[in-house]
Amino acid sequence: WGLRTDTEHPELHQDTLATQSSCNINACSQQKECQGPITDTVGEKGFSQTGSLQGRQPTSGKRPHKCTECEKSFTSLGNLQCHQRLHTGERPYKCTECGRSFTQCGNLNRHLQLHTGEKPYKCTECGKGFRRSANLQSHQRLHTGERPYKCDECGKDFIVPRDLKRHQRSHTVERPYKCAECGKNFTKSRELNVHQRSHTGERPYKCAECGKSFTRSGHLQVHKRLHTGERPYKCAECGKSFTTSRDLQRHQRSHTGEKPYQCAECGKRFRQSGHLQIHHRSHTGERPYKCTECGKSFTQSRNLQTHQQSHTGERPYECTECGRSFTRSGHLQRHQQSHAGERAYKCVECEKSFTSLRELVIHEQAALRWKGTNSNILTCTVHVST
């Protein structure tokens, strides 16, 4: 490699690189963002119109440039020079706004966006802006439901690799914070505090619109979409929209038939990891959610919450038609069908209609008992009237 001095450097690529958003040459300071002096040297052979060094393409598989400090090897001299700054502490690219320095010009460019507020990468789905294209790509998975990073240990999947890495530590790292109620361990005291609310029933985050409370602030934010009608996550297959990306992902499995979570005990498969965890308790007999009032235990926290209403007398779901109140929203919905005269669940065998799926199932079971133990004699299939 021949070398130019820093006084010759501006003539080398002033026209071809001055407008580029990020210069790949570690020594370049010709961009408007790179205000500091040129402190490095670059190759003599010049640049092509795309701003890359001619003759600088790395040979496949070869890493001829070795660091004398730590013996690490690189495919190009520029990468080696950039790496050596880790040893020397040199940070030649300085922000004129706040004085912070960087080892690479591209890092300075990204930092400058913090001062300008520039977010050039826009999501076409919701309009949210990002400073980096990689962040936009990760964000778009919220809309598509794609979660490509899967844990080999438990099957849980994630949108970005850093979330997977953080999760994988839960299988290996120390979990010093133990719940005295059920014995579950946590890596952070904050996680234990949130978990303990499932036992105590504490729900500190309250919706100003309807008064419903939640254990986590994130759950409250999702709930608010029920009032605003916002459903930002849309299924490309059928057009149905959802309030959360995870709801979209679960829905998409109804199109694919995928049930990725299998019980090691009996082989039964589930679409959601949470359903598998609850199912496991049918084998272990575990009932971790205990009522402090009467001592009764439950397999799910929501069952405990519903049960606690029997002590408090709370019936938060009220029918606007007749004023009758219910402990569960599902009970209210079934009741409201009686006002509308709606009988949406129809038996395809005898065409009798019912206001709830539960009533139809009871009807089918009675029909099967009447016909005898051979279930092939009568098969009542759920049909929802339109």
HELIX and SHEET records of a PDB file:
HELIX    1   1 HIS A    9  LEU A   17  1                                   9    
HELIX    2   2 LEU A   77  THR A   88  1                                  12    
HELIX    3   3 CYS A  105  THR A  116  1                                  12    
HELIX    4   4 SER A  133  THR A  144  1                                  12    
HELIX    5   5 PRO A  161  THR A  172  1                                  12    
HELIX    6   6 SER A  189  THR A  200  1                                  12    
HELIX    7   7 SER A  217  THR A  228  1                                  12    
HELIX    8   8 SER A  245  THR A  256  1                                  12    
HELIX    9   9 SER A  273  THR A  284  1                                  12    
HELIX   10  10 SER A  301  THR A  312  1                                  12    
HELIX   11  11 SER A  329  ALA A  340  1                                  12    
HELIX   12  12 LEU A  357  LYS A  371  1                                  15    
SHEET    1   A 2 HIS A  65  LYS A  66  0                                        
SHEET    2   A 2 SER A  73  PHE A  74 -1                                        
SHEET    1   B 2 TYR A  93  LYS A  94  0                                        
SHEET    2   B 2 SER A 101  PHE A 102 -1                                        
SHEET    1   C 2 TYR A 121  LYS A 122  0                                        
SHEET    2   C 2 GLY A 129  PHE A 130 -1                                        
SHEET    1   D 2 TYR A 149  LYS A 150  0                                        
SHEET    2   D 2 ASP A 157  PHE A 158 -1                                        
SHEET    1   E 2 TYR A 177  LYS A 178  0                                        
SHEET    2   E 2 ASN A 185  PHE A 186 -1                                        
SHEET    1   F 2 TYR A 205  LYS A 206  0                                        
SHEET    2   F 2 SER A 213  PHE A 214 -1                                        
SHEET    1   G 2 TYR A 233  LYS A 234  0                                        
SHEET    2   G 2 SER A 241  PHE A 242 -1                                        
SHEET    1   H 2 TYR A 261  GLN A 262  0                                        
SHEET    2   H 2 ARG A 269  PHE A 270 -1                                        
SHEET    1   I 2 TYR A 289  LYS A 290  0                                        
SHEET    2   I 2 SER A 297  PHE A 298 -1                                        
SHEET    1   J 2 TYR A 317  GLU A 318  0                                        
SHEET    2   J 2 SER A 325  PHE A 326 -1                                        
SHEET    1   K 3 SER A 353  PHE A 354  0                                        
SHEET    2   K 3 TYR A 345  CYS A 347 -1                                        
SHEET    3   K 3 VAL A 382  VAL A 384 -1                                        
END                                                                             
